[in-house]
Amino acid sequence: MPLENVGGRWHPAAMGTLVYSTIGSLDGYVNDARGAFDWAEPPEDVIGSINDVLEGVDTYLYGRRMYEVMHVWETDPDFAGPGLSPETARFSRGWRAAEKVVFSATLATPVTARTRIEARYSADAVRDVVDATDGAVTIEGPTLAAHALRDGLVDEVHRYVAPTLVGGGTPVFPAGIRLDLELVEQRRFDRGFALLRYAVR
């Protein structure tokens, strides 16, 4: 169930669209061997592209580690202040407005609003979230996405590619998985970034 581009904005073509969106290196890692990802900081036009997609998204799915990276958009004043660029400020507002579901056996209480905890991942739990939305759902972070990819739940993959080779780290995709994809969009951005957007056949 892909997204449709209507008037320059991405909107879900049907209810129940699950999107795996990630920024990674050209050789396929979301961070390097040290766990760093500063090399993947996106330019303004990439953030704008991400925001266009997220306007059609009303729920984010996270594992604990990715949630701990992302909740600064609500808990750290520096990520919601007047010094942000226009597209970054737009992302911050959208993040705070969206529903969040965190799959974690160790996190008891969320630190952000509009957030609930699921004690464990299951395909049925993800399906329930996706089926309950009026828009699309994004699954964030390669560890949680690996489960959804293996379970055949992901409808689209949005891969933003940073012009960097890091040689190792956490892979964008899990080992041992086979998916047939259809390229539905490709775009070039500032500083050599690119988007490859695929629908899962």
Residue pairs with C-beta under 8 A, 6 or more apart in sequence:
1 12
1 13
1 14
1 15
1 16
1 17
1 155
2 13
2 17
2 155
2 156
2 184
2 199
3 10
3 11
3 12
3 13
3 17
3 19
3 53
3 56
3 136
3 156
4 10
4 11
4 12
4 13
5 11
8 52
9 52
9 55
9 56
10 52
10 53
10 55
10 56
11 55
11 56
11 135
12 56
12 135
12 136
15 131
15 133
15 134
15 135
16 130
16 131
16 133
17 130
17 135
17 136
17 137
17 155
17 156
18 126
18 130
18 136
18 137
18 138
18 139
18 148
18 153
18 154
18 155
18 156
19 53
19 57
19 136
19 137
19 138
19 139
19 154
19 155
19 156
19 157
19 158
20 138
20 139
20 145
20 148
20 149
20 154
20 156
20 157
20 158
21 50
21 53
21 138
21 140
21 157
21 158
21 159
21 160
22 30
22 140
22 142
22 145
22 158
22 159
22 160
22 172
23 30
23 37
23 40
23 42
23 46
23 160
23 161
23 162
24 30
24 40
24 159
24 160
24 161
24 162
24 172
25 32
25 39
25 40
25 161
25 162
25 164
25 165
25 166
25 169
26 161
26 162
26 163
26 164
26 165
27 165
27 166
27 167
28 171
28 172
28 173
29 166
29 168
29 169
29 170
29 171
29 172
30 37
30 40
30 141
30 142
30 169
30 170
30 171
30 172
31 37
31 40
31 166
31 169
31 170
32 39
32 166
32 167
32 168
32 169
33 166
33 167
33 168
33 169
35 169
35 170
39 162
39 164
39 166
40 162
40 164
42 50
42 160
42 162
42 189
42 193
43 189
43 190
43 191
43 193
44 85
44 86
44 87
44 88
44 190
45 87
45 189
45 190
46 160
46 189
46 190
46 193
46 195
47 85
47 87
47 88
47 90
47 91
48 87
48 90
49 160
49 187
49 189
49 195
50 91
50 160
51 87
51 90
51 91
51 94
53 158
54 91
54 94
54 98
54 138
55 94
56 135
56 136
57 98
57 135
57 136
57 137
57 138
58 98
58 99
58 133
58 134
58 135
58 136
58 137
59 98
59 99
59 100
59 101
59 129
59 133
59 135
59 137
59 138
60 70
60 95
60 98
60 99
60 100
60 101
60 137
60 138
60 140
61 101
61 103
61 126
61 129
61 137
61 138
61 139
61 140
61 144
61 148
62 70
62 100
62 101
62 102
62 103
62 140
62 141
62 144
63 102
63 103
63 104
63 121
63 141
63 143
63 144
64 102
64 103
64 104
64 106
64 107
65 141
65 143
66 140
66 141
66 143
66 144
67 100
67 102
67 104
67 107
67 110
70 95
70 140
71 110
71 111
71 112
72 78
72 79
73 79
73 80
73 91
73 92
73 95
73 96
74 80
74 95
74 96
74 111
74 112
74 113
75 111
75 112
79 92
80 92
80 96
84 92
96 112
96 113
96 114
97 114
98 114
99 114
99 115
100 110
100 112
100 114
100 115
100 116
101 115
101 116
101 117
101 118
101 129
102 110
102 115
102 116
102 117
102 118
103 117
103 118
103 120
103 121
103 125
103 144
104 117
104 118
104 119
105 119
105 120
107 117
108 117
109 117
110 116
110 117
118 125
121 144
121 147
123 147
123 148
123 151
123 153
126 139
126 148
126 151
126 153
127 153
129 137
130 137
130 153
139 145
139 148
139 154
142 170
142 171
142 172
142 173
142 174
143 170
145 154
146 173
146 174
146 177
148 154
149 173
149 174
149 177
149 179
150 174
150 177
154 200
155 199
155 200
156 197
156 198
156 199
156 200
157 181
157 197
157 198
157 200
158 195
158 196
158 197
158 198
159 172
159 195
159 196
159 197
159 198
160 193
160 194
160 195
161 193
161 194
161 195
161 196
162 192
162 193
163 191
163 192
163 193
163 194
179 200
179 201
180 200
180 201
181 198
181 199
181 200
181 201
182 198
182 199
182 200
182 201
183 196
183 197
183 198
184 197
184 198
184 199
185 195
185 196
185 197
186 194
186 195
186 196
186 197
187 194
187 195
188 194
189 195
